[in-house]
Amino acid sequence: MSPRSRANCLCPKRAAAKAALSTYSKSLSKQVSPMGVRVARVSPGWIETESSVQLAKRLAAEHRVDVEQGKQMIMDSLGGVPIGRPSKPEEIANLIAFIASDRAGTITGTEYVIDGGTVPTA
């Protein structure tokens, strides 16, 4: 199986684990919300960290291409990133800061996928 196929496969163990986490989070939110505790899951995709940039550089060197093409190789291995770039750490942090703020005071039992459109949603 190619790396791209592996990235796009819905592996049964991973799918089961995600479903269990979703059910657990929703159940937990129902238990603790009356006490003023909110539960939210953040599911990021590829985040452009120092490590991921080093990976892009390593891929670029191995394939004798530039770093941007190395990044594209990573995006291709994930099945594509529709926005054409990884998320920045501060974008993930901004979402978490909002969820934790009083402005999101009634949000609980939810999941936020912040992956640039990598994972198709219904």
DSSP file with accessible surface (Angstrom, degrees, kcal/mol):
  #  RESIDUE AA STRUCTURE BP1 BP2  ACC     N-H-->O    O-->H-N    N-H-->O    O-->H-N    TCO  KAPPA ALPHA  PHI   PSI    X-CA   Y-CA   Z-CA
    1    1 A M              0   0  152      0, 0.0     0, 0.0     0, 0.0     0, 0.0   0.000 360.0 360.0 360.0 134.1    0.0    0.0    0.0
    2    2 A S     >  -     0   0   55      1,-0.1     4,-2.7     4,-0.0     5,-0.2  -0.331 360.0-111.3 -74.5 159.1    1.4    3.4   -0.9
    3    3 A P  H  > S+     0   0   82      0, 0.0     4,-2.3     0, 0.0     5,-0.2   0.888 120.3  52.1 -57.4 -37.3    1.9    6.1    1.7
    4    4 A R  H  > S+     0   0  121      2,-0.2     4,-1.7     1,-0.2     5,-0.1   0.924 110.0  47.5 -66.4 -42.1   -0.9    8.1    0.1
    5    5 A S  H  > S+     0   0   59      1,-0.2     4,-1.3     2,-0.2    -1,-0.2   0.911 111.2  51.8 -63.9 -41.1   -3.3    5.1    0.2
    6    6 A R  H  < S+     0   0  139     -4,-2.7     3,-0.4     1,-0.2    -1,-0.2   0.906 108.7  50.8 -60.9 -41.2   -2.4    4.5    3.8
    7    7 A A  H  < S+     0   0   48     -4,-2.3    -1,-0.2    70,-0.3    -2,-0.2   0.847 114.9  43.5 -66.1 -32.6   -3.1    8.1    4.7
    8    8 A N  H  < S+     0   0   92     -4,-1.7    -1,-0.2    -5,-0.2    -2,-0.2   0.599  90.9 103.4 -89.8 -12.4   -6.5    7.9    3.0
    9    9 A C  S  < S-     0   0   46     -4,-1.3     2,-1.3    -3,-0.4    -3,-0.0  -0.446  72.3-132.1 -72.9 144.6   -7.5    4.5    4.4
   10   10 A L        -     0   0  137     -2,-0.1    -1,-0.1     4,-0.0    -2,-0.1  -0.751  28.3-151.9 -93.7  85.0  -10.0    4.5    7.2
   11   11 A C     >  -     0   0   50     -2,-1.3     4,-2.9    -5,-0.2     5,-0.2  -0.439  10.1-134.7 -62.7 128.7   -8.1    2.1    9.4
   12   12 A P  H  > S+     0   0  111      0, 0.0     4,-2.6     0, 0.0     5,-0.2   0.870 102.0  49.2 -56.4 -42.0  -10.6    0.2   11.6
   13   13 A K  H  > S+     0   0  187      2,-0.2     4,-2.3     1,-0.2     5,-0.2   0.915 114.3  45.4 -65.4 -42.3   -8.6    0.6   14.8
   14   14 A R  H  > S+     0   0  148      2,-0.2     4,-2.6     1,-0.2     5,-0.2   0.923 113.6  49.6 -66.2 -43.7   -8.1    4.3   14.3
   15   15 A A  H  X S+     0   0   34     -4,-2.9     4,-2.4     1,-0.2    -2,-0.2   0.917 111.9  48.9 -61.9 -41.4  -11.8    4.8   13.4
   16   16 A A  H  X S+     0   0   63     -4,-2.6     4,-2.5    -5,-0.2    -1,-0.2   0.908 111.1  49.7 -64.9 -41.7  -12.8    2.8   16.5
   17   17 A A  H  X S+     0   0   61     -4,-2.3     4,-2.5     2,-0.2    -2,-0.2   0.915 111.9  47.9 -64.2 -43.0  -10.6    4.8   18.7
   18   18 A K  H  X S+     0   0   74     -4,-2.6     4,-2.4     2,-0.2    -2,-0.2   0.903 112.1  49.7 -64.5 -40.5  -11.9    8.1   17.3
   19   19 A A  H  X S+     0   0   53     -4,-2.4     4,-2.5    -5,-0.2    -2,-0.2   0.915 111.3  49.3 -64.1 -41.6  -15.5    7.0   17.7
   20   20 A A  H  X S+     0   0   61     -4,-2.5     4,-2.9     2,-0.2    -2,-0.2   0.912 111.2  49.1 -63.8 -42.4  -14.8    5.9   21.3
   21   21 A L  H  X S+     0   0   90     -4,-2.5     4,-2.8     2,-0.2     5,-0.2   0.904 110.9  50.8 -64.5 -39.4  -13.2    9.3   22.1
   22   22 A S  H  X S+     0   0   52     -4,-2.4     4,-2.3     2,-0.2    -2,-0.2   0.942 113.1  44.7 -62.7 -46.7  -16.1   11.1   20.5
   23   23 A T  H  X S+     0   0   99     -4,-2.5     4,-2.6     1,-0.2     5,-0.2   0.924 114.5  49.4 -63.9 -43.9  -18.6    9.1   22.6
   24   24 A Y  H  X S+     0   0  142     -4,-2.9     4,-3.2     1,-0.2     5,-0.2   0.929 110.9  49.5 -61.7 -45.6  -16.6    9.5   25.8
   25   25 A S  H  X S+     0   0   10     -4,-2.8     4,-2.4     2,-0.2    -1,-0.2   0.908 112.6  46.9 -62.1 -42.7  -16.2   13.3   25.3
   26   26 A K  H  X S+     0   0   97     -4,-2.3     4,-1.8    -5,-0.2    -1,-0.2   0.938 114.8  46.5 -65.1 -44.4  -20.0   13.7   24.7
   27   27 A S  H  X S+     0   0   56     -4,-2.6     4,-1.6     1,-0.2    -2,-0.2   0.923 112.5  50.4 -63.5 -44.2  -20.8   11.6   27.7
   28   28 A L  H  X S+     0   0   45     -4,-3.2     4,-2.6     1,-0.2     5,-0.3   0.910 107.1  54.3 -60.5 -41.4  -18.2   13.4   29.9
   29   29 A S  H  X S+     0   0    5     -4,-2.4     4,-2.2     1,-0.2    -1,-0.2   0.893 106.5  51.5 -63.4 -36.1  -19.7   16.8   28.8
   30   30 A K  H  < S+     0   0  153     -4,-1.8    -1,-0.2     1,-0.2    -2,-0.2   0.856 113.2  46.1 -67.9 -31.7  -23.1   15.7   29.9
   31   31 A Q  H  < S+     0   0  125     -4,-1.6    -2,-0.2    -3,-0.2    -1,-0.2   0.889 123.4  30.0 -75.9 -41.9  -21.7   14.7   33.3
   32   32 A V  H ><>S+     0   0   26     -4,-2.6     5,-1.8     1,-0.1     3,-1.5   0.657  97.0  82.4 -99.1 -16.0  -19.6   17.7   34.1
   33   33 A S  G ><5S+     0   0   38     -4,-2.2     3,-2.4    -5,-0.3    -1,-0.1   0.886  85.7  60.4 -58.7 -39.1  -21.4   20.5   32.3
   34   34 A P  G 3 5S+     0   0  109      0, 0.0    -1,-0.3     0, 0.0    -2,-0.1   0.757 103.1  54.1 -60.4 -18.6  -23.9   21.0   35.2
   35   35 A M  G < 5S-     0   0  137     -3,-1.5    -2,-0.2     2,-0.2     3,-0.1   0.271 126.8-100.9 -95.6   7.7  -20.8   21.8   37.3
   36   36 A G  T < 5S+     0   0   66     -3,-2.4     2,-0.5     1,-0.3    -3,-0.2   0.611  81.8 130.7  86.3  11.8  -19.7   24.5   34.9
   37   37 A V      < -     0   0   77     -5,-1.8     2,-0.3    -8,-0.1    -1,-0.3  -0.870  41.7-156.4-101.9 127.7  -17.0   22.4   33.2
   38   38 A R        -     0   0   78     -2,-0.5     2,-0.4    -3,-0.1    70,-0.1  -0.781   0.7-153.5-103.7 149.8  -17.0   22.3   29.4
   39   39 A V        +     0   0   21     -2,-0.3    70,-2.6   -13,-0.1    71,-1.0  -0.984  21.1 161.4-123.7 128.2  -15.6   19.6   27.2
   40   40 A A  E     -a  110   0A  39     -2,-0.4     2,-0.4    69,-0.2    71,-0.2  -0.994  24.8-145.5-145.0 144.1  -14.3   20.2   23.7
   41   41 A R  E     -a  111   0A  29     69,-2.8    71,-2.9    -2,-0.3     2,-0.5  -0.916   7.3-159.0-109.6 137.3  -12.0   18.2   21.4
   42   42 A V  E     -a  112   0A  43     -2,-0.4    71,-0.2    69,-0.2    69,-0.0  -0.976   5.6-171.0-115.3 123.7   -9.6   19.8   19.0
   43   43 A S  E     -a  113   0A  25     69,-3.3    71,-1.8    -2,-0.5     2,-0.1  -0.840  10.9-170.7-117.2  91.0   -8.5   17.6   16.1
   44   44 A P  E     -a  114   0A  61      0, 0.0    71,-0.3     0, 0.0     3,-0.1  -0.456   9.0-152.0 -80.2 155.3   -5.7   19.4   14.2
   45   45 A G        -     0   0   30     69,-1.8     2,-0.3     1,-0.3    70,-0.1   0.138  64.0 -17.0 -92.5-139.9   -4.3   18.2   10.9
   46   46 A W        -     0   0   35     69,-0.3    41,-2.5    39,-0.1     2,-0.5  -0.477  66.7-162.4 -71.2 124.4   -0.7   18.9    9.8
   47   47 A I  B     -b   87   0B  43     -2,-0.3     2,-1.7    39,-0.2    41,-0.2  -0.932  22.4-123.8-109.8 132.2    0.8   21.7   11.8
   48   48 A E        +     0   0   48     39,-3.2     2,-0.2    -2,-0.5    -2,-0.0  -0.564  50.4 157.3 -78.6  89.0    3.8   23.5   10.5
   49   49 A T     >  -     0   0   61     -2,-1.7     4,-2.3    39,-0.1     5,-0.2  -0.540  60.3 -96.6-101.4 174.1    6.2   23.0   13.5
   50   50 A E  H  > S+     0   0  173      1,-0.2     4,-2.2     2,-0.2     5,-0.1   0.906 126.4  52.2 -57.6 -40.3   10.0   23.1   13.5
   51   51 A S  H  > S+     0   0   93      1,-0.2     4,-2.1     2,-0.2    -1,-0.2   0.896 108.4  48.4 -64.7 -41.8   10.0   19.3   13.2
   52   52 A S  H  > S+     0   0   12      2,-0.2     4,-2.4     1,-0.2    -1,-0.2   0.872 110.3  51.8 -70.7 -31.9    7.6   19.3   10.2
   53   53 A V  H  X S+     0   0   34     -4,-2.3     4,-2.6     2,-0.2    -2,-0.2   0.918 108.7  51.5 -67.2 -39.4    9.7   21.9    8.4
   54   54 A Q  H  X S+     0   0  100     -4,-2.2     4,-2.6     2,-0.2    -2,-0.2   0.905 109.1  50.8 -62.8 -39.2   12.8   19.7    9.1
   55   55 A L  H  X S+     0   0   64     -4,-2.1     4,-2.9     2,-0.2     5,-0.2   0.932 109.8  49.7 -62.4 -44.2   10.9   16.8    7.5
   56   56 A A  H  X S+     0   0    0     -4,-2.4     4,-2.6     1,-0.2    -2,-0.2   0.909 111.8  49.0 -61.5 -40.0   10.1   18.9    4.5
   57   57 A K  H  X S+     0   0   98     -4,-2.6     4,-2.5     2,-0.2    -1,-0.2   0.907 111.3  49.2 -65.4 -41.9   13.7   19.9    4.2
   58   58 A R  H  X S+     0   0  137     -4,-2.6     4,-2.5     2,-0.2    -2,-0.2   0.929 112.7  47.0 -64.3 -43.6   14.9   16.3    4.5
   59   59 A L  H  X S+     0   0   36     -4,-2.9     4,-2.0     2,-0.2    -2,-0.2   0.912 111.6  52.1 -62.6 -41.7   12.4   15.2    1.8
   60   60 A A  H  X>S+     0   0    4     -4,-2.6     5,-2.4    -5,-0.2     4,-0.6   0.926 111.0  46.6 -60.9 -44.6   13.4   18.0   -0.4
   61   61 A A  H ><5S+     0   0   72     -4,-2.5     3,-0.8     1,-0.2    -2,-0.2   0.925 111.9  50.6 -64.9 -43.0   17.1   17.1   -0.1
   62   62 A E  H 3<5S+     0   0  127     -4,-2.5    -1,-0.2     1,-0.2    -2,-0.2   0.841 120.0  35.7 -62.4 -34.9   16.4   13.4   -0.7
   63   63 A H  H 3<5S-     0   0  103     -4,-2.0    -1,-0.2    -5,-0.2    -2,-0.2   0.327 108.9-121.2-102.7   3.8   14.4   14.2   -3.9
   64   64 A R  T <<5S+     0   0  226     -3,-0.8     2,-0.3    -4,-0.6    -3,-0.2   0.912  71.8 119.2  54.7  51.2   16.5   17.1   -5.0
   65   65 A V      < -     0   0   50     -5,-2.4    -1,-0.2    -6,-0.1    -2,-0.1  -0.797  68.1 -86.2-131.0 175.4   13.7   19.6   -4.9
   66   66 A D     >  -     0   0   90     -2,-0.3     4,-1.7    -3,-0.1     3,-0.3  -0.318  42.6-101.9 -82.4 171.1   13.1   22.8   -3.0
   67   67 A V  H  > S+     0   0   50      1,-0.2     4,-2.6     2,-0.2     5,-0.2   0.871 120.2  58.2 -62.5 -37.7   11.5   23.0    0.5
   68   68 A E  H  > S+     0   0  121      1,-0.2     4,-2.1     2,-0.2    -1,-0.2   0.898 107.1  48.2 -61.1 -37.7    8.1   24.0   -0.8
   69   69 A Q  H  > S+     0   0   99     -3,-0.3     4,-2.1     2,-0.2    -1,-0.2   0.854 108.1  55.3 -70.1 -33.2    8.0   20.9   -2.9
   70   70 A G  H  X S+     0   0    0     -4,-1.7     4,-1.6     2,-0.2    -2,-0.2   0.913 108.2  48.3 -61.6 -42.1    9.0   18.9    0.2
   71   71 A K  H  X S+     0   0   29     -4,-2.6     4,-2.5     1,-0.2    -2,-0.2   0.898 108.5  54.2 -63.7 -39.8    6.0   20.4    1.9
   72   72 A Q  H  X S+     0   0   85     -4,-2.1     4,-3.0     1,-0.2    -1,-0.2   0.888 103.7  56.0 -63.2 -35.9    3.8   19.5   -1.0
   73   73 A M  H  X S+     0   0   58     -4,-2.1     4,-2.1     2,-0.2    -1,-0.2   0.905 108.0  48.3 -61.3 -40.6    5.0   15.9   -0.7
   74   74 A I  H  X S+     0   0   12     -4,-1.6     4,-1.2     2,-0.2    -2,-0.2   0.941 111.9  48.6 -65.1 -45.9    3.8   15.9    2.9
   75   75 A M  H ><>S+     0   0    9     -4,-2.5     5,-2.9     1,-0.2     3,-0.6   0.916 110.8  51.1 -61.1 -41.2    0.5   17.3    1.9
   76   76 A D  H ><5S+     0   0   63     -4,-3.0     3,-1.8     1,-0.2    -1,-0.2   0.897 105.4  55.6 -62.6 -38.9    0.1   14.8   -0.9
   77   77 A S  H 3<5S+     0   0   44     -4,-2.1   -70,-0.3     1,-0.3    -1,-0.2   0.758 105.3  53.9 -66.3 -22.2    0.9   11.9    1.5
   78   78 A L  T <<5S-     0   0   59     -4,-1.2    -1,-0.3    -3,-0.6    -2,-0.2   0.409 127.9 -99.6 -87.9  -0.4   -2.0   13.2    3.7
   79   79 A G  T < 5S-     0   0   25     -3,-1.8    -3,-0.2    -4,-0.2    -2,-0.1   0.580  77.8 -55.9  91.3  11.0   -4.3   13.0    0.7
   80   80 A G      < -     0   0   20     -5,-2.9    -4,-0.1    -6,-0.2     3,-0.1   0.063  44.0-122.1  98.9 148.3   -4.1   16.7    0.0
   81   81 A V    >   -     0   0   14      1,-0.1     3,-2.8    -2,-0.0    36,-0.1  -0.942  19.7-152.0-124.6 102.9   -4.7   19.8    2.0
   82   82 A P  T 3  S+     0   0   99      0, 0.0    35,-0.2     0, 0.0    -1,-0.1   0.786  94.1  54.9 -51.2 -32.6   -7.3   21.9    0.2
   83   83 A I  T 3  S-     0   0   92     33,-1.4    34,-0.1     2,-0.2    33,-0.1   0.607 109.9-124.9 -79.3  -7.9   -6.1   25.2    1.5
   84   84 A G  S <  S+     0   0   46     -3,-2.8    -9,-0.1    32,-0.2    -1,-0.1   0.616  77.4  62.1  82.0  13.1   -2.7   24.4    0.2
   85   85 A R  S    S-     0   0   86     31,-0.1    -2,-0.2   -10,-0.0    -1,-0.1  -0.988  82.0 -99.4-161.4 158.9   -0.7   24.8    3.4
   86   86 A P        -     0   0    8      0, 0.0   -39,-0.2     0, 0.0     2,-0.1  -0.355  48.2 -94.8 -75.4 164.1   -0.4   23.4    6.9
   87   87 A S  B     -b   47   0B   5    -41,-2.5   -39,-3.2    27,-0.1     3,-0.0  -0.466  36.7-123.8 -72.3 152.5   -2.0   25.0    9.9
   88   88 A K    >>  -     0   0   79    -41,-0.2     4,-1.5    -2,-0.1     3,-1.2  -0.747  19.4-119.1 -94.7 146.1    0.2   27.4   11.9
   89   89 A P  H 3> S+     0   0   61      0, 0.0     4,-2.6     0, 0.0     5,-0.2   0.880 114.7  56.2 -52.1 -38.4    0.6   26.7   15.7
   90   90 A E  H 3> S+     0   0  109      1,-0.2     4,-2.5     2,-0.2     5,-0.1   0.799 101.3  57.4 -68.2 -25.6   -1.0   30.1   16.5
   91   91 A E  H <> S+     0   0   55     -3,-1.2     4,-1.7     2,-0.2    -1,-0.2   0.919 109.5  44.4 -68.4 -41.0   -4.1   29.2   14.5
   92   92 A I  H  X S+     0   0   17     -4,-1.5     4,-2.4     2,-0.2    -2,-0.2   0.933 114.0  50.6 -66.0 -44.5   -4.6   26.1   16.7
   93   93 A A  H  X S+     0   0   53     -4,-2.6     4,-2.9     1,-0.2    -2,-0.2   0.886 107.0  54.3 -61.3 -40.3   -3.9   28.2   19.8
   94   94 A N  H  X S+     0   0  109     -4,-2.5     4,-2.2     2,-0.2    -1,-0.2   0.897 108.6  48.7 -61.8 -40.9   -6.4   30.8   18.7
   95   95 A L  H  X S+     0   0   35     -4,-1.7     4,-2.7     2,-0.2    -2,-0.2   0.947 113.0  46.9 -63.1 -46.7   -9.1   28.2   18.4
   96   96 A I  H  X S+     0   0   83     -4,-2.4     4,-2.4     1,-0.2    -2,-0.2   0.911 110.4  52.9 -63.4 -40.4   -8.3   26.8   21.8
   97   97 A A  H  X S+     0   0   60     -4,-2.9     4,-0.8     2,-0.2    -1,-0.2   0.911 110.7  47.9 -61.7 -40.7   -8.2   30.2   23.3
   98   98 A F  H >< S+     0   0   70     -4,-2.2     3,-1.1     1,-0.2     6,-0.4   0.952 111.1  49.7 -63.9 -48.4  -11.7   31.0   21.9
   99   99 A I  H 3< S+     0   0   17     -4,-2.7    -2,-0.2     1,-0.3    -1,-0.2   0.877 113.2  47.4 -59.4 -36.6  -13.1   27.6   23.1
  100  100 A A  H 3< S+     0   0   72     -4,-2.4    -1,-0.3    -5,-0.2    -2,-0.2   0.628  98.9  94.0 -79.6 -11.2  -11.7   28.3   26.6
  101  101 A S  S X< S-     0   0   28     -3,-1.1     3,-1.4    -4,-0.8    -3,-0.0  -0.285  88.4-112.3 -82.8 165.8  -13.1   31.9   26.7
  102  102 A D  G >  S+     0   0  154      1,-0.3     3,-1.8     2,-0.2     4,-0.1   0.754 112.5  72.3 -64.4 -24.0  -16.3   33.2   28.1
  103  103 A R  G 3  S+     0   0  196      1,-0.3    -1,-0.3     2,-0.1     3,-0.2   0.740 101.2  44.2 -64.6 -21.0  -17.4   33.9   24.5
  104  104 A A  G X  S+     0   0    1     -3,-1.4     3,-2.2    -6,-0.4    -1,-0.3  -0.022  76.9 133.2-108.5  29.4  -17.8   30.2   24.0
  105  105 A G  T <  S+     0   0   41     -3,-1.8    -1,-0.2     1,-0.3    -2,-0.1   0.673  72.1  43.9 -59.0 -22.5  -19.5   29.7   27.3
  106  106 A T  T 3  S+     0   0  141     -3,-0.2     2,-0.6    -4,-0.1    -1,-0.3   0.368  88.2 105.5-104.8   7.4  -22.3   27.5   26.0
  107  107 A I    <   +     0   0   38     -3,-2.2     2,-0.3    -8,-0.1    -3,-0.1  -0.771  42.0 137.7 -91.7 120.2  -20.1   25.3   23.8
  108  108 A T        +     0   0   39     -2,-0.6   -68,-0.2   -70,-0.1     3,-0.1  -0.983  50.3  31.5-156.1 153.3  -19.6   21.8   25.2
  109  109 A G  S    S+     0   0   11    -70,-2.6     2,-0.3    -2,-0.3   -69,-0.2   0.763  89.7 123.9  72.2  27.6  -19.5   18.3   23.9
  110  110 A T  E     -a   40   0A  47    -71,-1.0   -69,-2.8   -85,-0.1     2,-0.4  -0.759  52.6-140.2-121.3 164.4  -18.1   19.2   20.5
  111  111 A E  E     -a   41   0A  68     -2,-0.3     2,-0.5   -71,-0.2   -69,-0.2  -0.974   9.3-157.6-122.4 138.4  -15.2   18.5   18.3
  112  112 A Y  E     -a   42   0A  60    -71,-2.9   -69,-3.3    -2,-0.4     2,-0.6  -0.967   4.1-159.9-116.9 116.1  -13.4   21.0   16.2
  113  113 A V  E     +a   43   0A  62     -2,-0.5     2,-0.5   -71,-0.2     3,-0.1  -0.866  12.4 177.2 -94.4 119.5  -11.4   19.7   13.2
  114  114 A I  E     +a   44   0A  37    -71,-1.8   -69,-1.8    -2,-0.6   -27,-0.1  -0.790  34.0 121.6-126.7  83.9   -8.8   22.3   12.1
  115  115 A D  S >  S-     0   0   13     -2,-0.5     3,-1.0   -71,-0.3   -69,-0.3   0.186  83.0-101.9-134.6  15.0   -7.0   20.6    9.3
  116  116 A G  T 3  S-     0   0   17      1,-0.2   -33,-1.4    -3,-0.1   -32,-0.2   0.713  82.5 -57.4  69.6  16.8   -7.3   22.9    6.2
  117  117 A G  T 3  S+     0   0   40    -35,-0.2    -1,-0.2   -36,-0.1     4,-0.1   0.590  99.7 133.2  90.6  11.6  -10.0   20.6    4.8
  118  118 A T    <   +     0   0   32     -3,-1.0    -2,-0.1     1,-0.1   -37,-0.0   0.929  63.9  54.7 -61.7 -47.6   -7.9   17.4    4.8
  119  119 A V  S    S-     0   0   71      1,-0.0    -1,-0.1   -38,-0.0    -4,-0.1  -0.798  90.0-129.8 -92.8 118.9  -10.6   15.2    6.3
  120  120 A P        -     0   0  122      0, 0.0     2,-0.3     0, 0.0    -2,-0.1  -0.395  24.6-157.8 -65.0 140.0  -13.9   15.3    4.4
  121  121 A T              0   0  115     -4,-0.1     0, 0.0    -2,-0.1     0, 0.0  -0.881 360.0 360.0-118.3 155.8  -16.9   15.9    6.7
  122  122 A A              0   0  153     -2,-0.3    -1,-0.0     0, 0.0     0, 0.0  -0.279 360.0 360.0 -77.3 360.0  -20.5   15.1    6.0
